[in-house]
């Protein structure tokens, strides 16, 4: 799944767009600036894809870890 350009939500920062991904981290561009998150762990507690299909794929991957 291509993460670049995917919209994500965060409870404090609002909606952002994934600007970079290096395998272990993603950089999300929010209105307040760019934030770095561990990938995919940040989707356990902090982030959620706006695309429900993408969100489901990441949640399934987290269960397999």
Beta strands, then each sheet from edge to edge (+ up, - down):
strand 1: 7-10
strand 2: 14-21
strand 3: 25-30
strand 4: 33-38
strand 5: 47-49
sheet 1: 4+ 3- 2+ 1- 5+
end
